[in-house]
Each structure stands twice: as C-alpha cells, then as structure tokens.
Amino acid sequence: MKHVTFPGRLVILGFGSIGQGVLPLILRHVDMDPGRITIVTAEERGRDVASANDIRFVIEPVTRDNYRAVLEPLLAAGDFLLNLSVDVSSVALMELCRERGALYLDTCIEPWAGGYTDTSLTPSQRSNYALRESALTQRRNGHGPGSPTAVITHGANPGLVTHFVKQALLDIARDTGRPVEAPADRAGWGALMRDLGVKVVHIAERDTQASHVHKKVGEFVNTWSIDGFVGEGCQPAELGWGTHEKALPADGRRHDFGCDAAIYLMRPGASTRVRTWTPKEGPFHGFLITHNEAISIADFFTVRDGAAVTFRPTVHYAYHPCDDAVISVHELAGKNWHMQDSKRLMMEEIVAGTDELGVLLMGHAKGIYWYGSRLSIRQARTLAPYNNATSLQVCVAVLGGLVWALENPARGVVEPEELDFRRILDIAEPYLGEVAGTYGDWTPLQDRGVLFPEDVDTDDPWQFKNFRVV
C-alpha cells in the first residue's frame, strides 16, 4: 500500500541499522522513483543493501567543516533530508534545510562529534534538555509554521511512544467510565491526563532478544546503534519532573533556562537504575537513560494557570536492553565510560526474543496501565528485511513521520506531540506485532523492605524516590 506520492529527492544521511531497515519500508509505502534517493554515509556498511535496491550510495563522512558542501547540491525546495546519522548537528542540518526549502526528519537531536561528553560544557549544557531547547529555538528564527516541515525526534522513543501515551489516556478514560473525544490541543490533553489522575509515565522497555554468539570481553553488543546508546548513556540521567514530587533528589538539578519541565541528575544515565514494569516481564530494574520524550511529554502535558504550573507528570525512560547489552554497559562503566574497542550490532545472529516497548501510566483510578508493542524477532523478520525487533519499531515510526511530513509540508519545526497520533499509529501498527494495553496492580513499593529496611514514601507510591534504585 502506498501512503503518499513524493516527486522530490530523498537524501538519507547515515545508513546504519535504521537506515538499512527503513529503506525497504520507504520503497514499499512511498510512491517515488528510487533513482531520486541518495544515501550519504561515513562507512562501507550497508552498500549491499543499497545495491540490492539500486540506490545511489556515497561514502562521505559529514563534518562541521564540509556538511554544506556535501549536502547543498543534493537538496532543493521540496526535497527531503532524512537524518539517521550520529555526530552530526541536527540544528545545523535543520537550518540548512530551511534555507534550501527542504523537509527534514531525525530520530534524536544530535550535537557535533564529542558534544555528549564535552567536559568544557556543564552537565546542563550537554543534556537532552539543552539540545531540545536549541532545536525549538529554530521556530523563533524563521522555522515556524509556513516554513518547510522539520520533524524532530521521531523514532520509536522518542516518537512513537508519545502516540502510545495519547491512545493510553483515551483507553483509561473509556475504562473508568468517562469516554471522551481526543482533545484538540495540548491544553486539552494536559487536562485529560490531570483529570484521570496520572502522575507518572515510564517509557518501559524490556528487550529479550538473544544471540547464539555470546558477548566477548572488550566488545559492546546491542540490538541498535552502539554509538547512539553509549552517547546517550554517558549524558546525565534526565527526567520530566512532576508537580506531585515532594523533594528534588540530592543529586538532582534544575536548568536555569528553557521550559523548566525537566531535571537532571549529576550522574550518567547508564549508571542510574529505576524500578518499572511491563506485562510480559513483570517488575524489573531499567536504566534511566536520557531521552527527549521524557522532556517533551512532560512539557506537552503541563497544565498552567497563567504562568503558574498546576500539573505536570514525572516522565522518564526505564530501559532493560538485551542481556548482552547489559553486560556491555557494566563493562563500559568499569572502564570509566571508555567504549570498548570492538562493537557488534546484533542482527542475523539473533535466535529468539521480543522487544516489549510501551508506556506505563501510573496513579490513575485503575492503578497502572501499560500500552505498547510486543514484537518478536520472528515477526520482525517476516514483516520487513534488514531488521530485528528493536530496529523495526524505530523504522516504522520513521516511516510514519516521513509520510506525515510529506502530507503536511509547511508546518515548520514540530515535535511528535504535535503530529496526528492516529495517522502515525495507522501506519505503524501493521509492523508492531501485538499492540495491546494491560492493567496491573504493581507499585514500586511491592516487596520492599523485606530483606533490609528501606527509605520509602509509603504515603505516595508514585514518588520518584520509590522508583529509584540506590
């Protein structure tokens, strides 16, 4: 099924697991001439995929010094830059696309190489919060409504999970006896979340994909971008900070600029763990890795009375990657965050497992509600080539964002929360395996203080101190 027709040129910048995985989906669902697609990448990996689809393949590492010379000849009014790279400034690319009249999409807001761990910057300045603020500033610099659409941070998470949150809220409303129409604006969505009593939102993910090739000492193994995971894992842990929270963590800090919807911790996300829950796994400990959705969801669902914030949820990622990736993170931490010499992206060697990715909404009348995708490696391989379960959840969200941008080409800079959630879910769901919602009675106080006394808040289970593993 073709979702949209595109007569322009498409430039795919970066061709790792997501670039290779999304290409066949674009060819399947976007009516366009493959001869108008160009892949620009820093390495040889993926040439065989491009060749199999008769796509132009250019090896040219894009840097601060050459990005204009490389990309300007490939982009004109009505063309599209699909940014799936690492270590290339998203803001610089957005500015270039605005100047050229081209559309744009990325899956996260990247700095130039080294920006995630640049110790000349404060932790606040090298946070996702700061990167988001720099991207949103483009709206005030001429990249607002009426200018070419630039969809930022639209992968699985950030991206797809925001649409899960909206559907989950409508499900909870229906199941608590107050059916509602989907709100028309952010004020309506914030009021709905507030009125339902939701206090905390986790992006709760458990990846159980396993390989017949075990991790070796000195090797980082993962089911998606190793560089991307290590980069964000070394950033400060970040979370949207809710109005129900009683006290800032001892190592928590606020930013002195921007929307003030989030805080950060004075420690890497890959060394911070939290308690969470998914239907298939049950309770588990996940890494509190910084992600843009923790900030954008908290900001979008904020309710204000004038300038005063009267409601905001606490929002953060709670991620248990595949078991080999967990071991890789422990080894990385033991080397004081110096990445291993060898990297391996798990793909063909995966023999079993599922990526259970969803949103966990807590504090409402029915306790907790998880809504999301359970996609097995077997299903992923049946649905699309060059993918595992994790990459396909990202790739289909990229496809959805690309289609939406082509259908809405003059919206300026937009975040996932500003897209039509039903349109994105309609495009994505055929590739997400089992998409379902499950209620539960778990809280982070369950089975606490049994072996040893613990400092917990029994009056309010939804305090961040109860989720955090110390």
LOVEXPA-940141 format. One record per residue (C-alpha): residue number from 1; residue in one letter; x, y, z. Coordinates in steps of 0.001 Angstrom, whole numbers, plus 500000, padded with zeros to 6 digits. Layout:
// LOVEXPA-940141
+-----+------+--------+--------+--------+
: seq : type :     xx :     yy :     zz :
+-----+------+--------+--------+--------+
: NUM :    A :      X :      Y :      Z :
...
+-----+------+--------+--------+--------+
***
This chain:
// LOVEXPA-940141
+-----+------+--------+--------+--------+
: seq : type :     xx :     yy :     zz :
+-----+------+--------+--------+--------+
:   1 :    M : 500000 : 500000 : 500000 :
:   2 :    K : 501331 : 503420 : 499043 :
:   3 :    H : 500630 : 506024 : 501716 :
:   4 :    V : 501848 : 509067 : 499789 :
:   5 :    T : 503408 : 510170 : 496485 :
:   6 :    F : 506712 : 512043 : 496585 :
:   7 :    P : 508165 : 513576 : 493393 :
:   8 :    G : 511204 : 515116 : 495079 :
:   9 :    R : 514657 : 513861 : 496003 :
:  10 :    L : 515315 : 511965 : 499225 :
:  11 :    V : 518694 : 512098 : 500964 :
:  12 :    I : 519274 : 509506 : 503688 :
:  13 :    L : 522138 : 510696 : 505889 :
:  14 :    G : 523609 : 507766 : 507812 :
:  15 :    F : 522990 : 504162 : 506874 :
:  16 :    G : 523340 : 502034 : 509974 :
:  17 :    S : 520694 : 499654 : 511264 :
:  18 :    I : 517861 : 502193 : 510985 :
:  19 :    G : 518794 : 503461 : 507539 :
:  20 :    Q : 519071 : 499938 : 506169 :
:  21 :    G : 515856 : 498876 : 507887 :
:  22 :    V : 513730 : 501821 : 506784 :
:  23 :    L : 514792 : 501853 : 503117 :
:  24 :    P : 512591 : 498897 : 502060 :
:  25 :    L : 509662 : 500386 : 504001 :
:  26 :    I : 510031 : 503672 : 502129 :
:  27 :    L : 510200 : 501856 : 498806 :
:  28 :    R : 507146 : 499798 : 499785 :
:  29 :    H : 504941 : 502641 : 501054 :
:  30 :    V : 506097 : 505868 : 499355 :
:  31 :    D : 505364 : 506247 : 495647 :
:  32 :    M : 508661 : 507664 : 494356 :
:  33 :    D : 511441 : 506984 : 491896 :
:  34 :    P : 514277 : 505035 : 493617 :
:  35 :    G : 516661 : 506864 : 491307 :
:  36 :    R : 515898 : 510034 : 493287 :
:  37 :    I : 517254 : 508561 : 496528 :
:  38 :    T : 520844 : 509187 : 497638 :
:  39 :    I : 522477 : 507619 : 500688 :
:  40 :    V : 525315 : 509606 : 502269 :
:  41 :    T : 527202 : 507683 : 504930 :
:  42 :    A : 530562 : 507576 : 506670 :
:  43 :    E : 531321 : 503894 : 506123 :
:  44 :    E : 531043 : 500959 : 503763 :
:  45 :    R : 528442 : 499155 : 505868 :
:  46 :    G : 525124 : 498904 : 504037 :
:  47 :    R : 526428 : 499160 : 500483 :
:  48 :    D : 524999 : 495732 : 499694 :
:  49 :    V : 521525 : 496846 : 500837 :
:  50 :    A : 521726 : 499978 : 498689 :
:  51 :    S : 522944 : 497990 : 495681 :
:  52 :    A : 520171 : 495422 : 496046 :
:  53 :    N : 517666 : 498263 : 495758 :
:  54 :    D : 519520 : 500231 : 493026 :
:  55 :    I : 520090 : 503212 : 495324 :
:  56 :    R : 522974 : 505655 : 494917 :
:  57 :    F : 525490 : 505140 : 497743 :
:  58 :    V : 528030 : 507846 : 498662 :
:  59 :    I : 530719 : 507374 : 501302 :
:  60 :    E : 531474 : 510843 : 502664 :
:  61 :    P : 531770 : 511475 : 506420 :
:  62 :    V : 529806 : 514656 : 507141 :
:  63 :    T : 531519 : 517107 : 509489 :
:  64 :    R : 531140 : 520650 : 510754 :
:  65 :    D : 533535 : 521770 : 508008 :
:  66 :    N : 532026 : 520036 : 504984 :
:  67 :    Y : 528314 : 519446 : 505629 :
:  68 :    R : 527196 : 522315 : 503415 :
:  69 :    A : 529465 : 521338 : 500538 :
:  70 :    V : 528266 : 517733 : 500708 :
:  71 :    L : 524540 : 518318 : 501153 :
:  72 :    E : 523667 : 521575 : 499373 :
:  73 :    P : 523950 : 520064 : 495854 :
:  74 :    L : 521549 : 517290 : 496930 :
:  75 :    L : 518809 : 519467 : 498414 :
:  76 :    A : 516442 : 521947 : 496812 :
:  77 :    A : 512906 : 523151 : 497503 :
:  78 :    G : 510581 : 520207 : 498094 :
:  79 :    D : 513336 : 517641 : 498680 :
:  80 :    F : 513683 : 515676 : 501926 :
:  81 :    L : 516636 : 515100 : 504275 :
:  82 :    L : 516158 : 512012 : 506432 :
:  83 :    N : 518805 : 512370 : 509133 :
:  84 :    L : 519707 : 508989 : 510641 :
:  85 :    S : 523316 : 509870 : 511430 :
:  86 :    V : 525312 : 510293 : 514626 :
:  87 :    D : 527822 : 513031 : 515476 :
:  88 :    V : 526225 : 515499 : 513036 :
:  89 :    S : 524466 : 518555 : 514439 :
:  90 :    S : 520721 : 518284 : 513959 :
:  91 :    V : 520300 : 522033 : 514385 :
:  92 :    A : 522848 : 522760 : 511645 :
:  93 :    L : 521020 : 520379 : 509296 :
:  94 :    M : 517640 : 521906 : 510172 :
:  95 :    E : 518974 : 525375 : 509339 :
:  96 :    L : 520338 : 524104 : 506030 :
:  97 :    C : 517001 : 522503 : 505120 :
:  98 :    R : 515103 : 525683 : 505929 :
:  99 :    E : 517443 : 527678 : 503702 :
: 100 :    R : 517084 : 525169 : 500852 :
: 101 :    G : 513317 : 524746 : 501240 :
: 102 :    A : 513714 : 521043 : 502044 :
: 103 :    L : 511809 : 518899 : 504533 :
: 104 :    Y : 513611 : 517199 : 507419 :
: 105 :    L : 513225 : 514379 : 509955 :
: 106 :    D : 515505 : 512935 : 512615 :
: 107 :    T : 515158 : 510372 : 515422 :
: 108 :    C : 517083 : 512342 : 518047 :
: 109 :    I : 518725 : 515744 : 518355 :
: 110 :    E : 522442 : 515169 : 517831 :
: 111 :    P : 525342 : 517532 : 518591 :
: 112 :    W : 528567 : 517611 : 516618 :
: 113 :    A : 531006 : 514820 : 517462 :
: 114 :    G : 532071 : 514889 : 521117 :
: 115 :    G : 529181 : 517060 : 522258 :
: 116 :    Y : 527676 : 514431 : 524549 :
: 117 :    T : 530846 : 514158 : 526648 :
: 118 :    D : 532408 : 517612 : 526229 :
: 119 :    T : 533587 : 518423 : 529761 :
: 120 :    S : 534057 : 522105 : 528848 :
: 121 :    L : 530250 : 522207 : 528982 :
: 122 :    T : 528252 : 521897 : 532179 :
: 123 :    P : 526069 : 518789 : 532620 :
: 124 :    S : 523080 : 521031 : 531947 :
: 125 :    Q : 524575 : 522245 : 528669 :
: 126 :    R : 525288 : 518724 : 527401 :
: 127 :    S : 521838 : 517398 : 528293 :
: 128 :    N : 518989 : 516423 : 526001 :
: 129 :    Y : 517070 : 519276 : 527591 :
: 130 :    A : 519611 : 521741 : 526164 :
: 131 :    L : 519625 : 520045 : 522763 :
: 132 :    R : 515825 : 520231 : 522631 :
: 133 :    E : 515835 : 523914 : 523552 :
: 134 :    S : 518368 : 524624 : 520777 :
: 135 :    A : 516154 : 522858 : 518229 :
: 136 :    L : 512970 : 524612 : 519351 :
: 137 :    T : 514759 : 527969 : 519136 :
: 138 :    Q : 514664 : 527478 : 515378 :
: 139 :    R : 510940 : 528239 : 515484 :
: 140 :    R : 511741 : 531755 : 516647 :
: 141 :    N : 514421 : 532057 : 513981 :
: 142 :    G : 512125 : 531704 : 510988 :
: 143 :    H : 511434 : 527960 : 511051 :
: 144 :    G : 507871 : 528144 : 512297 :
: 145 :    P : 504506 : 527440 : 510628 :
: 146 :    G : 504601 : 528213 : 506931 :
: 147 :    S : 508210 : 527073 : 506544 :
: 148 :    P : 509306 : 523578 : 505448 :
: 149 :    T : 508321 : 520880 : 507910 :
: 150 :    A : 511097 : 519615 : 510173 :
: 151 :    V : 510002 : 516678 : 512336 :
: 152 :    I : 512406 : 516267 : 515239 :
: 153 :    T : 512948 : 513178 : 517421 :
: 154 :    H : 510550 : 510825 : 515663 :
: 155 :    G : 511808 : 507282 : 516061 :
: 156 :    A : 510321 : 504687 : 518406 :
: 157 :    N : 511343 : 506560 : 521512 :
: 158 :    P : 511318 : 509442 : 521276 :
: 159 :    G : 508492 : 509486 : 518765 :
: 160 :    L : 506145 : 506522 : 518632 :
: 161 :    V : 505793 : 506367 : 522421 :
: 162 :    T : 504126 : 509788 : 522507 :
: 163 :    H : 501348 : 508421 : 520311 :
: 164 :    F : 501084 : 505439 : 522668 :
: 165 :    V : 500578 : 507863 : 525582 :
: 166 :    K : 497666 : 509572 : 523842 :
: 167 :    Q : 495970 : 506272 : 522988 :
: 168 :    A : 496553 : 505004 : 526533 :
: 169 :    L : 494866 : 508089 : 528001 :
: 170 :    L : 491811 : 507548 : 525829 :
: 171 :    D : 491715 : 503876 : 526880 :
: 172 :    I : 491867 : 504763 : 530577 :
: 173 :    A : 489162 : 507395 : 530131 :
: 174 :    R : 486927 : 504839 : 528432 :
: 175 :    D : 487582 : 502170 : 531076 :
: 176 :    T : 486935 : 504496 : 534008 :
: 177 :    G : 483523 : 505495 : 532734 :
: 178 :    R : 484324 : 508795 : 531129 :
: 179 :    P : 484523 : 508313 : 527376 :
: 180 :    V : 485958 : 511360 : 525682 :
: 181 :    E : 486856 : 512503 : 522212 :
: 182 :    A : 490541 : 513021 : 521528 :
: 183 :    P : 491404 : 516547 : 522732 :
: 184 :    A : 492010 : 519135 : 520055 :
: 185 :    D : 495045 : 520818 : 521601 :
: 186 :    R : 497787 : 520446 : 524198 :
: 187 :    A : 495699 : 522176 : 526873 :
: 188 :    G : 493005 : 519551 : 526404 :
: 189 :    W : 495486 : 516675 : 526549 :
: 190 :    G : 497077 : 518053 : 529710 :
: 191 :    A : 493686 : 518468 : 531347 :
: 192 :    L : 492749 : 514887 : 530418 :
: 193 :    M : 495908 : 513434 : 531968 :
: 194 :    R : 495425 : 515558 : 535084 :
: 195 :    D : 491755 : 514673 : 535460 :
: 196 :    L : 492491 : 510955 : 535098 :
: 197 :    G : 494969 : 511196 : 537966 :
: 198 :    V : 498063 : 510090 : 536045 :
: 199 :    K : 501156 : 511116 : 537996 :
: 200 :    V : 503977 : 509158 : 536384 :
: 201 :    V : 504727 : 507956 : 532855 :
: 202 :    H : 507503 : 505457 : 532192 :
: 203 :    I : 508688 : 504530 : 528759 :
: 204 :    A : 509040 : 500932 : 529952 :
: 205 :    E : 511011 : 498667 : 527629 :
: 206 :    R : 512341 : 495128 : 528018 :
: 207 :    D : 514388 : 493646 : 525174 :
: 208 :    T : 514893 : 489868 : 525451 :
: 209 :    Q : 516454 : 489269 : 522043 :
: 210 :    A : 519317 : 486786 : 522320 :
: 211 :    S : 522079 : 485651 : 520005 :
: 212 :    H : 523891 : 482371 : 519532 :
: 213 :    V : 527111 : 484469 : 519521 :
: 214 :    H : 527904 : 485478 : 523097 :
: 215 :    K : 529463 : 488788 : 524043 :
: 216 :    K : 533246 : 488743 : 524266 :
: 217 :    V : 535404 : 490680 : 526707 :
: 218 :    G : 536212 : 494078 : 525179 :
: 219 :    E : 533129 : 494060 : 522941 :
: 220 :    F : 529983 : 496194 : 523129 :
: 221 :    V : 526951 : 494337 : 521812 :
: 222 :    N : 523496 : 495813 : 521215 :
: 223 :    T : 520357 : 495408 : 519093 :
: 224 :    W : 520571 : 499007 : 517846 :
: 225 :    S : 523218 : 501724 : 517416 :
: 226 :    I : 526119 : 501159 : 519806 :
: 227 :    D : 527423 : 504701 : 519332 :
: 228 :    G : 523934 : 506088 : 519937 :
: 229 :    F : 523382 : 504050 : 523085 :
: 230 :    V : 526781 : 504843 : 524585 :
: 231 :    G : 526441 : 508535 : 523726 :
: 232 :    E : 523100 : 508967 : 525468 :
: 233 :    G : 524134 : 506637 : 528288 :
: 234 :    C : 527044 : 508947 : 529113 :
: 235 :    Q : 524818 : 512026 : 529220 :
: 236 :    P : 523279 : 512987 : 532573 :
: 237 :    A : 520198 : 510999 : 533581 :
: 238 :    E : 517181 : 513214 : 532806 :
: 239 :    L : 513504 : 513094 : 533642 :
: 240 :    G : 510434 : 515242 : 533319 :
: 241 :    W : 509671 : 516440 : 536857 :
: 242 :    G : 506104 : 516194 : 538091 :
: 243 :    T : 504177 : 518584 : 540303 :
: 244 :    H : 503330 : 515742 : 542733 :
: 245 :    E : 507004 : 515222 : 543651 :
: 246 :    K : 507781 : 516261 : 547221 :
: 247 :    A : 511542 : 516770 : 547061 :
: 248 :    L : 514296 : 517104 : 544491 :
: 249 :    P : 516796 : 514212 : 544651 :
: 250 :    A : 520035 : 515064 : 546459 :
: 251 :    D : 521908 : 514858 : 543145 :
: 252 :    G : 519071 : 516450 : 541157 :
: 253 :    R : 519479 : 519808 : 539487 :
: 254 :    R : 517178 : 522191 : 537640 :
: 255 :    H : 518147 : 524014 : 534468 :
: 256 :    D : 518409 : 527804 : 534557 :
: 257 :    F : 516954 : 528255 : 531066 :
: 258 :    G : 514127 : 526971 : 528907 :
: 259 :    C : 510761 : 525425 : 529744 :
: 260 :    D : 511743 : 524047 : 533214 :
: 261 :    A : 509798 : 520822 : 532572 :
: 262 :    A : 512689 : 518515 : 533498 :
: 263 :    I : 515571 : 517958 : 535869 :
: 264 :    Y : 518852 : 516100 : 535530 :
: 265 :    L : 520932 : 514017 : 537905 :
: 266 :    M : 524644 : 514520 : 538444 :
: 267 :    R : 525462 : 511072 : 537116 :
: 268 :    P : 525315 : 509226 : 533788 :
: 269 :    G : 522038 : 507642 : 532773 :
: 270 :    A : 523785 : 504313 : 532200 :
: 271 :    S : 524681 : 504209 : 535906 :
: 272 :    T : 521164 : 505086 : 537125 :
: 273 :    R : 518519 : 502416 : 537573 :
: 274 :    V : 514805 : 502567 : 538304 :
: 275 :    R : 512043 : 500098 : 539130 :
: 276 :    T : 509423 : 499585 : 536449 :
: 277 :    W : 507016 : 497017 : 534995 :
: 278 :    T : 505856 : 495546 : 531688 :
: 279 :    P : 503123 : 492914 : 531261 :
: 280 :    K : 505337 : 490150 : 529902 :
: 281 :    E : 508373 : 490705 : 532130 :
: 282 :    G : 506662 : 491913 : 535308 :
: 283 :    P : 508795 : 494040 : 537683 :
: 284 :    F : 512389 : 494775 : 536685 :
: 285 :    H : 515182 : 497298 : 537006 :
: 286 :    G : 515760 : 499535 : 533979 :
: 287 :    F : 518376 : 502160 : 533153 :
: 288 :    L : 517205 : 505764 : 533414 :
: 289 :    I : 518745 : 506739 : 530083 :
: 290 :    T : 518126 : 510311 : 528970 :
: 291 :    H : 515681 : 510605 : 526086 :
: 292 :    N : 513970 : 513589 : 524531 :
: 293 :    E : 510483 : 512171 : 525169 :
: 294 :    A : 510980 : 512468 : 528936 :
: 295 :    I : 511137 : 516220 : 528449 :
: 296 :    S : 508736 : 516746 : 525550 :
: 297 :    I : 505931 : 514608 : 527032 :
: 298 :    A : 506251 : 516301 : 530431 :
: 299 :    D : 506205 : 519701 : 528747 :
: 300 :    F : 503300 : 518923 : 526411 :
: 301 :    F : 501012 : 517607 : 529162 :
: 302 :    T : 501728 : 520504 : 531539 :
: 303 :    V : 498676 : 522441 : 532751 :
: 304 :    R : 499100 : 526097 : 533653 :
: 305 :    D : 497045 : 528765 : 535351 :
: 306 :    G : 498558 : 531843 : 533792 :
: 307 :    A : 502307 : 531492 : 534325 :
: 308 :    A : 501920 : 529032 : 537219 :
: 309 :    V : 502290 : 525299 : 536576 :
: 310 :    T : 499408 : 523458 : 538250 :
: 311 :    F : 500003 : 519960 : 536841 :
: 312 :    R : 502863 : 518096 : 535241 :
: 313 :    P : 503662 : 514357 : 535203 :
: 314 :    T : 507010 : 512810 : 536028 :
: 315 :    V : 508252 : 511130 : 532834 :
: 316 :    H : 511335 : 509051 : 532105 :
: 317 :    Y : 512774 : 506123 : 530231 :
: 318 :    A : 513156 : 502815 : 532085 :
: 319 :    Y : 515142 : 500573 : 529767 :
: 320 :    H : 516323 : 496998 : 530123 :
: 321 :    P : 518233 : 496296 : 526894 :
: 322 :    C : 519088 : 492797 : 525722 :
: 323 :    D : 521156 : 490856 : 528222 :
: 324 :    D : 524385 : 491133 : 526231 :
: 325 :    A : 523934 : 494921 : 526146 :
: 326 :    V : 523510 : 494983 : 529941 :
: 327 :    I : 526824 : 493163 : 530324 :
: 328 :    S : 528343 : 495592 : 527826 :
: 329 :    V : 527152 : 498570 : 529890 :
: 330 :    H : 528615 : 497090 : 533074 :
: 331 :    E : 531962 : 496647 : 531308 :
: 332 :    L : 531763 : 500186 : 529905 :
: 333 :    A : 531137 : 501619 : 533385 :
: 334 :    G : 534045 : 499605 : 534770 :
: 335 :    K : 536317 : 501276 : 532212 :
: 336 :    N : 535125 : 504701 : 533399 :
: 337 :    W : 532942 : 505181 : 530316 :
: 338 :    H : 535641 : 504497 : 527726 :
: 339 :    M : 533985 : 502485 : 524977 :
: 340 :    Q : 535221 : 499010 : 524172 :
: 341 :    D : 537479 : 498600 : 521140 :
: 342 :    S : 535058 : 496219 : 519410 :
: 343 :    K : 531387 : 496813 : 518567 :
: 344 :    R : 528796 : 494339 : 517288 :
: 345 :    L : 525253 : 495102 : 516194 :
: 346 :    M : 523084 : 492027 : 516735 :
: 347 :    M : 521056 : 491221 : 513638 :
: 348 :    E : 521280 : 487941 : 511740 :
: 349 :    E : 522715 : 486059 : 514740 :
: 350 :    I : 519604 : 486710 : 516885 :
: 351 :    V : 517830 : 483397 : 517517 :
: 352 :    A : 514987 : 484354 : 519858 :
: 353 :    G : 513377 : 487116 : 521875 :
: 354 :    T : 510962 : 490043 : 521880 :
: 355 :    D : 511190 : 493785 : 522291 :
: 356 :    E : 508377 : 494839 : 524629 :
: 357 :    L : 508208 : 498625 : 524206 :
: 358 :    G : 505425 : 500725 : 525657 :
: 359 :    V : 504319 : 503425 : 528044 :
: 360 :    L : 503359 : 502763 : 531663 :
: 361 :    L : 500855 : 505292 : 533047 :
: 362 :    M : 500552 : 505254 : 536842 :
: 363 :    G : 498465 : 506837 : 539578 :
: 364 :    H : 495024 : 506762 : 537954 :
: 365 :    A : 491915 : 505026 : 539288 :
: 366 :    K : 492848 : 501650 : 537796 :
: 367 :    G : 496389 : 501664 : 539175 :
: 368 :    I : 498784 : 501175 : 536262 :
: 369 :    Y : 498254 : 500767 : 532515 :
: 370 :    W : 500905 : 499668 : 530023 :
: 371 :    Y : 500214 : 500236 : 526342 :
: 372 :    G : 502593 : 499385 : 523538 :
: 373 :    S : 504187 : 496925 : 521142 :
: 374 :    R : 505355 : 493369 : 521734 :
: 375 :    L : 507332 : 492438 : 518637 :
: 376 :    S : 509315 : 489208 : 518362 :
: 377 :    I : 512366 : 488641 : 516207 :
: 378 :    R : 510381 : 486040 : 514250 :
: 379 :    Q : 507621 : 488550 : 513496 :
: 380 :    A : 510109 : 491283 : 512585 :
: 381 :    R : 511857 : 489068 : 510045 :
: 382 :    T : 508533 : 488151 : 508492 :
: 383 :    L : 507416 : 491772 : 508223 :
: 384 :    A : 510481 : 493533 : 506778 :
: 385 :    P : 514028 : 492729 : 505638 :
: 386 :    Y : 517231 : 494040 : 507284 :
: 387 :    N : 515542 : 494393 : 510697 :
: 388 :    N : 515405 : 492958 : 514183 :
: 389 :    A : 512542 : 493639 : 516608 :
: 390 :    T : 514137 : 496790 : 518025 :
: 391 :    S : 515093 : 498374 : 514727 :
: 392 :    L : 511683 : 497719 : 513142 :
: 393 :    Q : 509889 : 499585 : 515933 :
: 394 :    V : 512122 : 502569 : 515123 :
: 395 :    C : 511944 : 502213 : 511342 :
: 396 :    V : 508176 : 502132 : 511107 :
: 397 :    A : 507994 : 505274 : 513273 :
: 398 :    V : 510453 : 506965 : 510915 :
: 399 :    L : 508232 : 505930 : 508003 :
: 400 :    G : 505166 : 507353 : 509763 :
: 401 :    G : 506881 : 510656 : 510479 :
: 402 :    L : 508148 : 510914 : 506902 :
: 403 :    V : 504677 : 510273 : 505477 :
: 404 :    W : 503101 : 512810 : 507831 :
: 405 :    A : 505700 : 515430 : 506858 :
: 406 :    L : 505035 : 514859 : 503154 :
: 407 :    E : 501303 : 515253 : 503822 :
: 408 :    N : 501954 : 518394 : 505912 :
: 409 :    P : 504924 : 520068 : 504196 :
: 410 :    A : 504718 : 523581 : 505669 :
: 411 :    R : 504453 : 523114 : 509439 :
: 412 :    G : 507943 : 524276 : 510443 :
: 413 :    V : 509690 : 522612 : 513379 :
: 414 :    V : 507392 : 520095 : 515065 :
: 415 :    E : 507766 : 517512 : 517824 :
: 416 :    P : 505998 : 514123 : 517979 :
: 417 :    E : 503363 : 515540 : 520319 :
: 418 :    E : 502211 : 517875 : 517519 :
: 419 :    L : 501624 : 515144 : 514922 :
: 420 :    D : 498339 : 513334 : 514290 :
: 421 :    F : 498728 : 510348 : 516609 :
: 422 :    R : 496066 : 508296 : 514860 :
: 423 :    R : 497703 : 508739 : 511462 :
: 424 :    I : 501063 : 507596 : 512825 :
: 425 :    L : 499573 : 504577 : 514613 :
: 426 :    D : 497640 : 503565 : 511491 :
: 427 :    I : 500896 : 503463 : 509525 :
: 428 :    A : 502922 : 501805 : 512284 :
: 429 :    E : 500632 : 499152 : 513743 :
: 430 :    P : 500944 : 496568 : 510939 :
: 431 :    Y : 504657 : 496340 : 511818 :
: 432 :    L : 504449 : 496344 : 515624 :
: 433 :    G : 503429 : 492769 : 516384 :
: 434 :    E : 500929 : 492647 : 519232 :
: 435 :    V : 499772 : 496169 : 520126 :
: 436 :    A : 497831 : 495986 : 523373 :
: 437 :    G : 497096 : 497575 : 526720 :
: 438 :    T : 497285 : 495826 : 530101 :
: 439 :    Y : 496230 : 496984 : 533567 :
: 440 :    G : 498077 : 495920 : 536695 :
: 441 :    D : 498329 : 496486 : 540444 :
: 442 :    W : 502132 : 496790 : 540705 :
: 443 :    T : 503703 : 499734 : 542531 :
: 444 :    P : 507380 : 500427 : 543257 :
: 445 :    L : 506635 : 499619 : 546936 :
: 446 :    Q : 505887 : 495976 : 546133 :
: 447 :    D : 508054 : 493593 : 548221 :
: 448 :    R : 510166 : 496465 : 549562 :
: 449 :    G : 511872 : 496391 : 552944 :
: 450 :    V : 511735 : 492590 : 553249 :
: 451 :    L : 515421 : 491724 : 553452 :
: 452 :    F : 516569 : 495124 : 554734 :
: 453 :    P : 514833 : 498337 : 555810 :
: 454 :    E : 514473 : 500889 : 553013 :
: 455 :    D : 513800 : 504620 : 552883 :
: 456 :    V : 510493 : 504728 : 551033 :
: 457 :    D : 507466 : 507003 : 550996 :
: 458 :    T : 504526 : 504769 : 551872 :
: 459 :    D : 502060 : 507663 : 551703 :
: 460 :    D : 502581 : 508152 : 547966 :
: 461 :    P : 503942 : 505191 : 545979 :
: 462 :    W : 504427 : 507374 : 542896 :
: 463 :    Q : 507274 : 509460 : 544316 :
: 464 :    F : 510482 : 509231 : 542264 :
: 465 :    K : 512434 : 508173 : 545370 :
: 466 :    N : 510379 : 504969 : 545419 :
: 467 :    F : 511262 : 504136 : 541818 :
: 468 :    R : 514952 : 504874 : 542048 :
: 469 :    V : 517327 : 502004 : 542811 :
: 470 :    V : 520015 : 503101 : 545287 :
+-----+------+--------+--------+--------+
***
